[in-house]
Amino acid sequence: MSGRGRGGRAGGRGTINMTAVELAALINDSVAEALAAQNVAGQQNQQNQQPACTFKAFMDCKPHTFSGAE
């Protein structure tokens, strides 16, 4: 197979020397950041939502009856 560089992968990728402990810490930090961002976004969405209008809440306002002729 000609055209392939030594090692089978070309494309300028460098070698990353990382221990399993360092990799686990990096993954845990990334997951914690993602969960925190998701939590913040969820709280903002809850604050922006209007309360649901239920039939009971509507009837508690004692609306005028409608006969269909008005």
Residue pairs with C-beta under 8 A, 6 or more apart in sequence:
4 10
18 26
